Amino acid sequence: MNTLRIRSVITLEDSALIRRLVKDGVPKSRIACDLGISRTTVVKAAASTTPPKYERKQQATAFAPYEDAVRCLLKETPTIPSTVIAERIGWTGSVRWLREHVAKIRPEMRPADPADRITWLPGDAAQCDLWFPPQKIPLGQDPASLMPVLVMTLAHSRFMAARMIPSRHTEDLLLGMWDLLQQFERVPRRLIWDNETGIGRGGKRAVGVEQFMGSLGTKLVLLPPRDPESKGIVERRNDFYERSFMPGRQFESPQDFNEQLSTWIRQAKTRTVRTIRRSPMELLDTDREAMRPLPPAVFDLGWHHQVRLPRDYYVRVATCDYSVAAE
């Protein structure tokens, strides 16, 4: 004598098969007999809009009597260690088990993350940084070397400009900034830098930087240490240069690098930026209108050295010796 084994739980495949057979007009009793389940299970599966899922009924645990006290402690001090909580509430069970329950509650008691996106007003700021391309540049008779690239990005329009400069010294940085500002044709109200030695650190500015900013009529903002988020726009542009400009390129000299970079930037500025949903060229006029006019000239730019002429009439500048007339 054959006995019919009735299953109480059906699988996901059985649920899909039941709905298909019912839709095809197969009687529910026939489906129940073929699958070895009750007709009631077939009716529930046919009427259900979600796949079957086994759920165990939650039961009170040994942690339940202590939960309110734990929540009070976490509300006052969200970072309180689990071992201290165990001592305060008189917990006698497993500390590891208590730690697992505390870890589930702790995120609810932490304050909201104050992080937010900054809205940059037109003409307000330009973020500045140095980018070091991962490729050595030939320097004529000298060996190839990694050269710094001065990068500036207008915070509102994301309009970008960049130029390879000889060194990280203040003189080369100021000359490079003046060249890039001439490409902007205007001066933003603030120039944002991190702790670059050639510009300044903390409250101390490098020699000549204050005079340069005063002649431009703009404000220099030096960011605190370990704060890359405050100039994240230009940091992302550095990554953009490295991923989109550098691959597959060869350079014969710094001049060749600047020519190729300028040509590529002219095309890149027409692309839509995801965060602002516009291209830099579309917002550039709005940015420029809110900026200050560019001064006709900036004084005291370039290298200035005052040395006593030695007996051999040679002067060393940037590791190179130059002869000087005795007269």
C-alpha positions in Angstrom: 0.0 0.0 0.0 1.5 3.3 -1.1 1.4 6.2 1.4 1.4 9.9 0.2 4.0 12.0 1.9 2.8 15.5 2.4 5.4 18.3 2.4 4.9 21.4 4.6 7.5 23.6 2.9 7.8 24.1 -0.9 10.8 25.3 -2.8 11.0 28.3 -5.1 10.8 26.1 -8.1 7.7 24.4 -6.8 6.1 27.8 -6.2 6.8 28.9 -9.8 5.5 25.6 -11.1 2.3 25.8 -9.2 1.5 29.3 -10.5 2.2 28.2 -14.1 0.0 25.0 -13.8 -2.8 27.0 -12.2 -2.6 29.5 -15.0 -2.8 26.7 -17.5 -6.0 25.4 -15.9 -4.7 22.3 -14.1 -7.0 21.5 -11.1 -5.4 22.4 -7.8 -6.2 18.9 -6.3 -4.3 17.3 -9.2 -1.3 19.7 -8.6 -1.3 18.8 -4.9 -1.4 15.1 -5.7 1.5 15.3 -8.2 3.7 17.4 -6.0 2.9 15.6 -2.8 1.6 18.7 -1.0 -1.7 19.7 0.5 -4.4 21.5 -1.6 -4.3 24.4 0.9 -0.6 24.9 0.2 -1.4 25.0 -3.5 -4.1 27.6 -3.0 -1.7 29.8 -0.9 1.1 29.5 -3.4 -1.2 30.4 -6.3 -2.5 33.5 -4.5 0.9 34.6 -3.3 2.8 37.4 -5.1 6.1 36.7 -3.5 8.3 33.6 -3.5 8.1 31.3 -0.4 10.4 32.2 2.4 10.9 30.4 5.7 10.8 32.7 8.7 11.4 31.6 12.2 9.4 33.3 14.9 11.5 35.6 17.0 11.7 34.7 20.6 12.8 36.7 23.6 16.5 36.3 24.3 18.6 36.8 27.5 19.6 40.2 26.1 16.0 41.5 26.0 15.9 42.6 29.7 19.1 44.6 29.3 18.3 46.3 25.9 16.7 49.4 27.4 19.7 50.0 29.7 22.1 49.5 26.8 20.2 52.0 24.7 20.4 54.6 27.4 24.1 54.2 27.8 24.7 54.4 24.0 22.4 57.5 23.7 24.6 59.3 26.2 27.9 58.0 24.9 27.7 56.3 21.4 31.4 55.2 21.6 31.2 53.5 25.0 33.0 50.1 24.8 31.0 46.9 25.1 33.1 45.8 28.1 32.1 49.0 30.0 28.5 48.4 29.1 28.7 44.9 30.5 30.0 46.2 33.7 27.4 49.0 34.0 24.4 46.7 33.4 25.6 43.8 35.4 25.9 41.4 32.4 27.0 37.9 33.4 26.7 36.1 30.1 29.1 35.9 27.2 30.8 39.3 26.4 31.1 38.3 22.7 27.4 37.7 22.5 26.7 41.1 24.2 29.2 42.8 21.8 27.2 41.4 18.8 23.9 42.9 20.1 25.6 46.2 21.0 27.0 46.4 17.4 23.5 46.2 16.0 22.2 49.0 18.2 25.2 51.4 18.2 24.6 52.8 14.6 21.2 53.9 15.6 22.6 56.1 18.4 25.4 57.8 16.5 24.8 61.4 15.4 24.1 62.1 11.8 27.1 62.5 9.5 27.6 66.2 8.8 29.3 65.6 5.5 27.7 67.4 2.6 28.5 68.7 -0.8 29.7 72.3 -1.1 27.9 74.6 -3.4 30.5 76.9 -5.1 29.3 80.4 -6.1 30.4 81.9 -9.5 33.8 83.6 -9.3 34.3 82.5 -5.7 37.4 80.2 -5.8 40.0 78.4 -7.9 41.5 75.3 -6.4 45.3 74.9 -7.0 47.5 71.8 -6.8 50.7 70.2 -8.2 50.3 67.0 -10.2 53.3 64.8 -10.9 52.7 62.8 -14.1 54.0 59.2 -13.8 56.4 59.5 -16.7 59.9 61.1 -16.9 60.3 64.0 -19.3 63.4 64.4 -21.4 65.4 67.6 -20.5 67.8 67.9 -23.4 71.3 67.0 -22.3 70.2 66.4 -18.7 68.7 63.0 -17.7 64.9 62.6 -17.9 63.1 63.6 -14.7 59.6 63.7 -13.2 58.4 67.3 -13.6 55.6 69.0 -11.6 52.5 70.3 -13.4 50.6 73.2 -11.9 46.9 72.6 -12.1 44.1 75.2 -11.4 40.4 74.5 -11.6 37.5 77.0 -11.2 35.3 75.6 -8.5 32.0 76.7 -10.0 32.4 76.0 -13.7 35.0 73.2 -13.3 37.0 75.1 -16.0 40.6 73.7 -15.8 44.0 74.8 -16.8 47.4 73.2 -16.3 51.0 73.8 -17.2 54.3 71.9 -16.6 56.7 74.1 -14.6 60.5 73.7 -14.0 60.3 73.2 -10.2 58.3 73.6 -7.0 60.1 76.7 -6.0 58.1 79.9 -5.2 59.4 81.7 -8.3 58.2 79.0 -10.7 54.9 78.6 -8.9 54.0 82.3 -9.1 55.0 82.5 -12.8 52.9 79.4 -13.5 49.9 80.8 -11.6 50.2 84.1 -13.5 50.2 82.2 -16.8 47.1 80.1 -15.9 45.2 83.2 -14.6 45.8 84.8 -18.0 44.0 81.9 -19.6 41.1 82.5 -17.3 41.2 86.2 -18.3 39.9 87.1 -14.8 40.9 86.6 -11.1 38.7 84.5 -8.7 38.1 86.0 -5.2 40.0 83.1 -3.6 42.9 80.9 -4.5 42.9 77.6 -2.5 46.1 75.8 -1.8 47.2 73.0 0.5 50.4 73.0 2.5 52.7 73.5 -0.5 56.2 74.6 0.7 56.6 77.1 -2.2 53.3 78.8 -1.3 53.2 78.6 2.5 52.5 76.4 5.5 50.1 77.2 8.3 50.1 81.0 8.9 53.4 81.6 7.2 53.5 82.5 3.5 56.6 82.0 1.3 58.5 85.1 0.3 56.8 87.0 -2.4 53.4 85.3 -2.2 51.7 88.1 -0.2 52.9 90.7 -2.7 51.6 88.5 -5.6 48.2 88.1 -4.0 48.0 91.8 -3.2 48.7 92.8 -6.8 46.0 90.4 -8.0 43.5 91.6 -5.4 42.6 88.1 -4.3 42.8 86.1 -1.1 45.0 83.1 -0.5 43.5 80.2 1.5 45.9 77.7 2.9 44.1 74.5 4.0 45.0 72.7 7.2 47.0 69.5 7.0 45.3 66.2 6.0 42.3 67.9 4.4 42.2 66.8 0.8 38.3 67.0 0.7 38.4 70.8 0.8 40.0 70.8 -2.7 38.5 67.6 -3.9 37.6 69.2 -7.3 41.2 69.7 -8.4 42.2 66.3 -6.8 39.7 64.6 -9.1 41.0 66.5 -12.1 44.5 65.2 -11.3 43.1 61.7 -11.5 41.3 62.6 -14.7 44.6 63.8 -16.3 46.3 60.6 -15.3 43.6 58.3 -16.6 42.5 60.1 -19.7 45.5 62.2 -20.9 48.6 60.2 -20.0 48.0 56.7 -21.4 49.8 56.0 -24.7 51.6 59.4 -24.9 55.2 60.1 -25.5 56.9 63.5 -24.9 60.1 65.0 -26.3 60.4 67.9 -23.9 58.4 70.0 -21.3 57.3 72.3 -24.2 55.9 69.3 -26.1 54.1 68.1 -22.9 52.4 71.5 -22.5 51.4 71.6 -26.2 49.8 68.2 -26.0 48.1 68.9 -22.7 46.7 72.2 -23.9 45.2 70.6 -27.0 43.7 67.8 -24.9 42.2 70.2 -22.3 40.5 72.2 -25.1 38.6 69.1 -25.9 38.0 67.9 -22.3 36.4 71.3 -21.4 33.5 70.6 -23.7 32.5 67.4 -21.9 29.6 67.3 -19.5 30.6 67.1 -15.8 28.4 64.7 -14.0 28.1 66.6 -10.7 27.0 69.9 -12.3 25.3 68.3 -15.4 26.9 71.0 -17.6 30.2 71.4 -19.4 32.8 73.9 -18.1 32.5 76.0 -21.3 28.8 76.5 -20.7 29.4 77.9 -17.2 32.6 79.8 -17.9 31.0 83.1 -18.8 28.9 83.1 -15.6 32.1 82.4 -13.6 34.0 85.1 -15.3 31.4 87.8 -14.7 31.7 87.3 -11.0 35.5 87.5 -10.9 37.8 90.5 -10.5 39.6 92.0 -13.5 43.0 90.8 -14.3 45.7 93.4 -13.6 47.7 94.6 -16.6 51.0 93.3 -15.1 52.3 91.7 -11.9 55.6 93.0 -10.6 58.6 91.1 -9.1 57.9 87.8 -10.8 60.8 85.4 -11.7 64.1 84.5 -10.1 66.1 87.2 -8.2 69.5 86.4 -6.8 72.0 88.7 -5.3 75.5 87.2 -4.7 79.0 88.5 -4.3 81.0 87.8 -7.4 83.8 85.4 -6.6 87.4 85.6 -7.9 86.8 83.2 -10.8 83.8 85.3 -12.1 81.4 82.3 -12.1 78.0 82.3 -10.5 76.0 79.2 -9.8 72.2 79.2 -10.5 70.1 76.1 -10.2 73.2 73.7 -10.3 74.6 75.5 -13.4 77.7 77.8 -13.5 77.6 81.0 -15.5 80.5 83.2 -16.3 80.2 86.9 -15.6 82.1 89.7 -17.3 84.6 91.3 -15.0 83.5 94.8 -15.9 
